[in-house]
Amino acid sequence: MASVATLSARPSVVVRPVPPLDPPVGAAPPAMPGLDELPLPWPAPPDGPPPRRPDDPRPAGAHAACRRFAGLCVEVLNGFRPPSQLRPLTHPHRFADVCDQLMRRTVRIRMRPAQAARHGQLVRARRMLLTEPLPGIAEAVVVLEQGGTAWAMAIRLEHDPAKLQPPQMQGWHCTVVQVV
């Protein structure tokens, strides 16, 4: 019985003092002279595309085109749409690569759409982040989920106003899809 008393008498957690360089917990850091403070809390990001300036040289419609193409890719992943329907929306020389990326993921899912719907295992797009690094180029990352699994799909769209496409794409066509 004495051994139980000696075990409980030893401290299990050792408290050490805070190093002198760290500010106390909960204390605001000192204000730097000449710098304005940012307003907090930051506003939540908008759901739609960001507002555009009138002198913006980038072509319009990248957000809508990317959302449309990502939605079609999700339908391909779920088996509701054949991948050949992406042909008019992709660059002619890149269509095989785009289909290959999507088909590799559908093989990994290993579930027919009817089974997936019954088990609640359909692929869904959770979030899309879009950037336009140069005028006429849009790159997006789409977070996908199926049940408890999440993965990402990267999409690159390029603008070509001369290419005839459905009105939802507004001259944008896909050049790269990478499913991770």
N, C-alpha and C positions, 0 to 999 in steps of 0.2 A: 504494500500500500504506500510505502514511502517513496517508491519510484514514480508513482503517479503525481505526487505532490511536487517532486523536483522537476518533472517535465512541465507542469503548468506554471511553475515559478519563473521559468526562463522566458524572456520576451521573444515573441515570434516576429515582430516588426521593429526595425531599427529606424528611428526618426533622425534625420541629419539636417543641419541648417541649410538654408537656401544660399547658393553662391552670391556674393555681393553684386555681380553684374546683372542679375535678373531682377526685373521689377517685382514688387509684391503682387500676389494674385489678386485680381480685381481692381488694381490701381491703374489709372490711365497713364500712358507714357507721357513724358514731358513734351510740350509742344515745341516744334522746331521753329526758330524765327525765320520769317520770310516765306513759309509754306502754308497754303490754305488747307484746311481740313476738308476731307471728302464728306458729303452728306451721307449719313447712315440712317436707316438701313437702305441698301441699294434697291432700286425698283426691280421687280421680277422681269425677266425677258419677255417680250411680246410673243404671242403665238404665231402671228403672221410674219410676213416679210418686213424688214425694217423700212422706215420711210426713206425715200430717195430725194436727193437734191435735184433741182432743175438742170444744173450743169453737169450732172453725173454722166461720164462717157460710157458706162457699162450698159449693155442691152437689158431691157426689162424682162421680167417673167422667169428669171432663173429659179426662184423659190417655187413657183407653181409647177414649172416643168420638172424640177427635181422631185417634188412631192408626188407628181403623177407617175414618174418613172419608178420611183421606189414602191409605190402602191402596186404597179404592174409586176414588179419583181416579187413582191410578197405573194401575189396571186399565182405566179409561176412556182414559187417555193411550196405553196399549199396544194398545187396540182389542179387549180381551177382554170388555168390558162396555159396553153402550150407556149413554149419559149419562142416559137416561130413568129408569134405576134409582136415580139420586140424588134423584129427586123426593120420596120420603117422608122423606128425611133433610135436606132444605133448607127454608128458609122459603118459603111459597107465592109471595110477591111477589118473591123474589130468585132463583128457580130459573133464569130466563132469563139473568140475569147470570152465574151460576155456570157454566152450560153454555157460554155464549159464551166465557168465559175458557179453559175446558178445550178447546173445539173450535178456538180460535185456535192453541193450542199443538200440537194433533194435526195441524193443517194444516202447521205449520212442521216437524214431524218428517218428513213425507212418506215414510213407510215402513209397509207393512202388517205386522201382528203376525207372520205367518209369516216374512216376510223379516227382520224385526228379530230374531226368535229364532234364525234360521240364522246371522246375522252377529254375534250377541252384542250387539245394539244395543237391547235392551229398556230401558225407563225403570225405574229403581230408586230407592227412597227410601233415602238415605244416613243422614240424621239428622233428628230433630225436636226443636225447642225450643218449649216451651209456657209461657205465662204467663197468669195470671188477674188482670187489672187490677182488676176489680170482682166481687163475688159474682154468679154467674150468667153471666159472660162469660169465654170462654177464647179466647186468640189464640195461634196457632202458626205457626212458620216451618218448612217442610219443605225440606231440601236434596235435590234430585233430580239424577240423573245418567243420561246415555245415552251409552255409549261413553266418549269423552274429554271430553264437554261436561257442564257442571253448571249448574243454574239453581235458582231458589227459587220456592216456592209459599207464599203467606200464606193462612191460613185463620182465620176468626172464627166461633166457635160460641157460641150463646146457649142458656141453659137454660130450658126451659118444661116443667115436670112434667106439665101437663095434656095436652100433645100426645102422641098415641099414636105410638110408634116401635118399631123393633126393639129387643130388650133390650140389644144391644151399645151403643146410643147413649144409653141411660139418660136420656131426656128432653132431650138436646142436639140442636139443629138448626143447620145452617150458614146463615149470612147473607151471608158474603163469601168469595170465592176470588179471589186475584190471582196470576196466574202471570207471573213476571218472567223 
